[in-house]
Every structure is written in C-alpha cells, then in structure tokens.
Amino acid sequence: MIRILAKSVRENKKYSIIAPILVFFQAMTNVAVPFLMGDLIDKGIMKGNLTYICHLGLLLLLLALAGIIAGTTASWLAGRAAAGFSKNLRHDLFNHIQQFSFENIDNFSSASLVTRLTTDTNNLQQAYQGMLRIAVRAPSVMIFAFAMAFVVSAKMALIFVVVIPILTLGLFAIIKKARPLFHQVFQRYDVLNQVVREDVRGIRVVKSYVRQDTENQKFDDAANGIYDVFLKAQQTMALNAPLMQFVVNATMLLLCWFGAKLIVGNQLQDGQLISMFSYTMQILMSLNMLSMIFNQLSMAEASASRVVRVLKAQPSIESPANGVQTVKDGTVDFDHVNFSYDHDPQKLQLQDINLHLKAGETLGIIGKTGSGKSTLVSLLPRLYDVTSGEVQLGGINVQDYDLKTLRDNVSVVLQNNVLFSGTVKDNLRWGNPHATDEQIVQACKWAHADEFIQKLPDGYDTMLEQNGTNVSGGQMQRLCIARALLKNPQVLILDDSTSAVDTNTDAQIRQAFRDELPHITKIIISQRISSISDADQIIVLDHGKITAQGTHAELLKSSKLYHDIYESQNYQGGEHHGEANS
C-alpha cells in the first residue's frame, strides 16, 4: 500500500525529506531548553551569577529563535509536500479511472469513486502532513526528553517507566475501538454521495412528481448515518482527554512528592525539579500527540485502502501489445457470441449471437426492454468483452485492435446523451478536436441539427448549460449524432438515439445517411419500427437471443413478436411522433 501511494510524492520528495530534518532539529532545541533552564536557576539565579545568567540566557534565546525558524520552515515545506502529494494522487487516481472499462466502473460505483477522489484524498493529504511533522516531532521529543530526564535525575525518571506504559496502553485501547468506526464513516459517505448524485441528476423528475419530501428524507437518513457513526467515533476518542489529564496530574503529584524528598536530602536541586516538570509535560504531551496522529492515521488507513484498491484494479479491457492500428472497412461479424456481466456461463445476457454485416449496410435491432440490445452493440467498441465467441471488425477480432483505433472507428451514440458545459462547437469537437468549421457544419447538416443551431442566439458559439439543459431532447440527440459523425467512423451505432426526434426528421436523418454516408456501416437500435424498416437487415432480440432475422417485409411474415410490435404501433395511430418542432 505504502509503495503504491509513495509514487505520488514525485517532485515533492525533497520537501518530504527536508521538512522532517527541520522538525527533528526543532525537537532537539525544545528538549535542550528545560535542561538549560534548570542549569540557569541552579548555577545562575540561586548563586547570583549575573554573567552566567546573561550567557546562558543568550544561548536560550538563540535556541528558541532557531527552533521557531526551523519549525516555521518545516510547516511550510510539509504543507507544500502534502498538497503536492494530494494533487499527484488525485491526478494518478483520475487518470487510472479514465482507463477503466464499464465493468470496472460497475464494480466501484460512480458515487464511491467520487468519494475516493475527494474525501479520501483529503484525508491522506492531512495524514501525510501530520507524518512529516507530528509523527517526527512527537517520538523525537519523547525519546530525548526521557533520556534527558535520566540525566537530570535517574531516580525520578523511573516514574516515567511506570507511567508511560500505562498511558500508552490506555490511548491505544481507545484508538483500537475507534478505528473500525472510521471505516464505517467512509462507507456512509459513499451512500450520501450516491443520494446527492441521483437527486441532482434527476432534479426535474423529483420536482415534477413532487418528491422533494421523500428525497429530503433519503438525504437526512444518509446524513444521519454519517452523524451517528462519526459521533460514536468521537465519543470514543473523547476518552483521550480525561485519561491524559489524570495521568499528567498524577505524575506531577508523584514528582512533587519524590522531588521534595530528594531536595531535602540534598540529592536534587531546585532547577533540576523544574526541569523534570518540563520534561514530564514534553513526554506526556508527545505521547498524546502520538495517539492523535495514530487516530489520524487510522482514518487515513481506511482512505488509503480505498484509494489503493482503485489504483491496483487493472482495467478489465486494455489495448493489446502491438495492436492493429488500421481498420480496413466496416464489415462486422458476430460469431457464436455469448456474454455475461458476471462472467458466468450459466447467467448469459446474450446467447449464441451470429451476425454478418457488409461494409455500408444498415442493421436494425428491435426487442423488448431488457432483451440485450444495448449490451449487444457495446461489444463492438469493447465497452465490454465477450464471454465466449468472437466479434470482428474489418475481418479482425476487435480484441486485436489498438483500443484507441477501434473506438475511433466505431462511433456510439448512447441512450443517455451527454453534453458538457461549453459552446455548441466545443461539444461537437469531442468527436474530432481538429475538425474545421466546415466539417462541423456538414456533420450537423447530416444530423439535421444545423437548422436549429443557426436559430440559437449565437449559433455554433452558443453556450450550452450543464447536461445541455437549454436545448430540447430531440436537439440534444441530433447534436450527439453530429458529434459521432465527426469521428468519420467505419461503424456508426445509434442506441435509440432518435427517440425524442419526430418521425419526419428521423426519416430525413436516415435518408442523409443513405445518400451521403453509404460507406459507413449503421447499426440502429429503436423501439420504432419506422426507424429501422428500411434497414438491410433487422434482428429481433428476446431474452438475449436472436429470435428472428430478415428484412422488414420478411419479418412481418415470419416473426410474431415483430408483427405484434408493428400492429401495436399502427393501432396507436401510427408511430410515436417524438418531439415536434425540435
């Protein structure tokens, strides 16, 4: 775990080395002060030696000044090192997540990944800073103060031999009880983030169904879950204070008792007793600081294990070594393909799929909800990998392609369209960052988006709000289609991507595909038969199996399911018209 996290230190390594050295120097100056103060009292003040007082006083002043400079510099360096470590860790974590397949994302959940990128990395930043300072200062002060106490008075220092183990056992018993509670806190944060994420994304649905009270209750339950567990952890950690206070007071009483006896017996001087009081506070406070840093490290351990689990997770889909860099054409083959999300051959979502598409052909896919339509097309760009069988593009197994090459040549417009904050043009250039204005306009004309874009306040430079909330559903779908076309792919997949477009515009888009893009293989998933009726092939999926295959006319005769869908849509007064005037 430490080895993996240490990679994120990188350019901050020098700060991470210098800061503890300065902290150690500061600790040494702090430990030296009580000894010199005792000497000042016994040899200077008690004997009225003004020269000795001045010399030793100047030395104490210089030590204090050096300690302040070292401590301040160490704090600055530790803060910089910790902030740099956190920045690099977030960057490494985010880059690694970007390599994840859909399967990896499913395993962790989006909300949990957000928590690990934010809350967990913050905890690790604080812990790293604490390790550079407190974790160095506390043991250094405690060990050397303990040694100096023996130098001052070995008899009185024996008190610490009894006190320190008792306090150590008590503090670590408290930490042991609190540690599992902090693990639970971060799990509850995942739940809270999931609730917030769902509510924000679905705020329009929440308001339209007047579900604010229900959502508020869900949020309160999640927030209270964090509060309850965190309160238990803090109540446990609160035992530190009374335990510490009791031990400090008891130790002081013992020092007074034995110190007075030793002074009366001329075995201890007044200044030495004062030095022992100072060393007592240094030792016990250092021990308390150690318990606090262990508490912080306990929280950080939970965060570290969660972050490292992500960093250690290998993307389930990666580019092969020396992957194929070019795609010959848009020929598509599915050869006895089986697929299971759980990699369980007994729980297949797709069973024995066999398909062949020539370059430039159009395939229509229809079926009931949950029949496996989206799953089927996700295998071509390797969003998921087959459980068995083979998927080929251009006569080559898709698993043999360089992943970037494959996905550049297979453009997918998913069911859930996403637009980002920025201009229309910025969003379209996701398909091709180097696209010229002319190429952008042409792609939009093919997607029948140019007309409505020209009517926007600033045309192609109009700012889109997050998730494209200032355009309609049909307009968003057409922008996403245009974006996909800008990739100039060999294969274009439309996963129910014209569902919000009226049937007339839908037909015009398909006509543009036939006339202007005959070389591109089109795979169209739709619930509307009118959207796929002119396809070269149509398959009917049911429970992950191809139950019928053929042209529109052939399926009306051979497939009862296809015929029933066709009849139900006609019975309802023709096709669903989607969005008018979009």
Sequence and secondary structure as in RCSB ss.txt:
>XXXX:A:sequence
MIRILAKSVRENKKYSIIAPILVFFQAMTNVAVPFLMGDLIDKGIMKGNLTYICHLGLLLLLLALAGIIAGTTAS
WLAGRAAAGFSKNLRHDLFNHIQQFSFENIDNFSSASLVTRLTTDTNNLQQAYQGMLRIAVRAPSVMIFAFAMAF
VVSAKMALIFVVVIPILTLGLFAIIKKARPLFHQVFQRYDVLNQVVREDVRGIRVVKSYVRQDTENQKFDDAANG
IYDVFLKAQQTMALNAPLMQFVVNATMLLLCWFGAKLIVGNQLQDGQLISMFSYTMQILMSLNMLSMIFNQLSMA
EASASRVVRVLKAQPSIESPANGVQTVKDGTVDFDHVNFSYDHDPQKLQLQDINLHLKAGETLGIIGKTGSGKST
LVSLLPRLYDVTSGEVQLGGINVQDYDLKTLRDNVSVVLQNNVLFSGTVKDNLRWGNPHATDEQIVQACKWAHAD
EFIQKLPDGYDTMLEQNGTNVSGGQMQRLCIARALLKNPQVLILDDSTSAVDTNTDAQIRQAFRDELPHITKIII
SQRISSISDADQIIVLDHGKITAQGTHAELLKSSKLYHDIYESQNYQGGEHHGEANS
>XXXX:A:secstr
 HHHHHTTTGGGHHHHHHHHHHHHHHHHHHHHHHHHHHHIIIIIITTT HHHHHHHHHHHHHHHHHHHHHHHHHH
HHHHHHHHHHHHHHHHHHHHHHHT  HHHHHHH HHHHHHIIIIIHHHHHHHHHHHHHHHHHHHHHHHHHHHHHH
HH HHHHHHHHHHHHHHHHHHHHHHHHHHHHHHHHHHHHHHHHHHHHHHHHTHHHHHHTT HHHHHHHHHHHHHH
HHHHHHHHHHHHTTHHHHHHHHHHHHHHHHHHHHHHHHHTTSS HHHHHHHHHHHHHHHHHHHHHHHHHHHHHHH
HHHHHHHHHHHH   SS   TT B       EEEEEEEE TT  TTS SEEEEEEEE TT EEEEEE TTSSHHH
HHHTTTTSS  SEEEEEETTEEGGGB HHHHHHHEEEE SS    SEEHHHHHTTS TT  HHHHHHHHHHTT H
HHHHTSTTGGG EE GGGTTS HHHHHHHHHHHHHTT  SEEEEESTTTTB HHHHHHHHHHHHHH TTSEEEEE
 S GGGTTT SEEEEEETTEEEEEE HHHHHHH HHHHHHHHHHHHTTSS   BTT 
